[in-house]
Amino acid sequence: MSKPSGNDSPGLAQFFAEEVREPYYADLLLERAEAAGQGKPAPNASGDAYNVTFGPQEIVIEHHYLEGWRPVRVSHKDFVAAVRKRRREL
């Protein structure tokens, strides 16, 4: 059985539904993810309820408040694709 991609993660879907509600925030996430993917420094994106850490290979999403909410780890490629999709939906 194959491992689901980051796009299939319920935590990622929750993050998009609760935090990425405006085009400007999707654009900010894309900008930082693309910079990290090129090896450039990319500051965390800290929103209302989530913190996003950008690495060249992996993006990590953590919840600020919910105890027991497991961080979501998404490959750089899957994260960029998911944010682009979300951006088109807004």
C-alpha positions in Angstrom: 0.0 0.0 0.0 1.5 3.4 -1.0 1.8 6.3 1.4 -0.7 9.1 0.7 0.8 12.2 -0.7 0.7 15.4 1.3 -2.2 16.6 -0.8 -4.3 13.7 0.8 -3.5 14.7 4.4 -6.5 15.6 6.5 -4.3 18.0 8.4 -3.3 19.8 5.2 -7.0 20.1 4.2 -7.8 21.5 7.7 -5.0 24.0 7.4 -6.2 25.2 4.0 -9.8 25.4 5.1 -9.1 27.3 8.3 -6.0 29.4 7.5 -5.7 29.9 3.7 -8.8 31.9 3.1 -7.4 34.9 1.2 -5.4 35.0 -2.1 -2.7 37.1 -0.5 -1.9 34.4 2.0 -1.7 31.7 -0.6 0.7 34.0 -2.6 2.8 34.5 0.5 3.0 30.7 1.1 4.0 30.2 -2.5 6.7 32.9 -2.4 8.3 31.5 0.7 8.1 27.8 -0.4 9.6 28.7 -3.8 12.5 30.6 -2.0 13.1 27.7 0.3 13.1 25.3 -2.7 15.9 27.4 -4.2 17.9 27.3 -1.0 17.1 30.9 0.0 16.1 31.8 3.5 12.4 31.7 4.0 10.8 33.0 7.2 8.1 31.0 8.8 4.5 32.0 8.0 2.6 32.3 11.3 -1.1 32.9 10.9 -4.1 32.8 13.2 -3.8 29.2 14.2 -0.9 27.7 12.3 2.8 28.1 11.9 4.4 27.0 8.6 8.2 26.2 8.4 9.8 26.1 5.0 12.7 23.8 4.1 14.2 23.0 0.7 12.7 19.5 0.7 9.9 19.6 3.2 7.3 22.0 4.6 6.0 21.5 8.2 2.7 22.8 9.4 2.0 23.0 13.2 -1.0 24.2 15.1 -0.5 27.0 17.6 -3.2 25.9 20.1 -4.5 22.4 19.7 -2.8 20.0 22.0 -2.1 16.6 20.3 -2.4 18.0 16.8 0.3 16.2 14.9 2.5 18.4 12.7 1.9 17.9 9.0 5.0 17.2 6.9 4.6 17.7 3.2 7.2 17.4 0.5 8.1 20.7 -1.1 6.7 19.6 -4.5 3.3 18.5 -3.0 3.0 21.6 -0.9 3.5 24.0 -3.9 1.0 22.0 -6.0 -1.6 22.1 -3.2 -1.1 25.8 -2.5 -1.5 26.6 -6.3 -4.7 24.5 -6.3 -6.0 26.3 -3.3 -5.1 29.7 -4.8 -7.2 28.9 -7.9 -10.2 28.1 -5.6 -10.1 31.5 -3.8 
